[in-house]
Amino acid sequence: MPTVLRILGFRFFFYSNDHEPIHIHVECGDSTAKFNLVPIQLVKSNGFNARELKKISILIE
């Protein structure tokens, strides 16, 4: 799982053998999320609140 970025406690990463569409995984503590990159769109989230998801989306942009 190559890590792309660590910022504000978030870790952005991907799996090297992952599937389409292009997406990124995010974790912070026990919370996880998955965002498609084109267009930037939340796919699923577990444990993040709306404010954290907005912050993650902005960081992805």
Secondary structure as GFF3:
##gff-version 3
##sequence-region A 1 61
A	DSSP	beta_strand	3	7	.	.	.	ID=ss1
A	DSSP	beta_strand	10	13	.	.	.	ID=ss2
A	DSSP	beta_strand	23	28	.	.	.	ID=ss3
A	DSSP	beta_strand	31	37	.	.	.	ID=ss4
A	DSSP	beta_strand	40	46	.	.	.	ID=ss5
A	DSSP	alpha_helix	50	60	.	.	.	ID=ss6
###
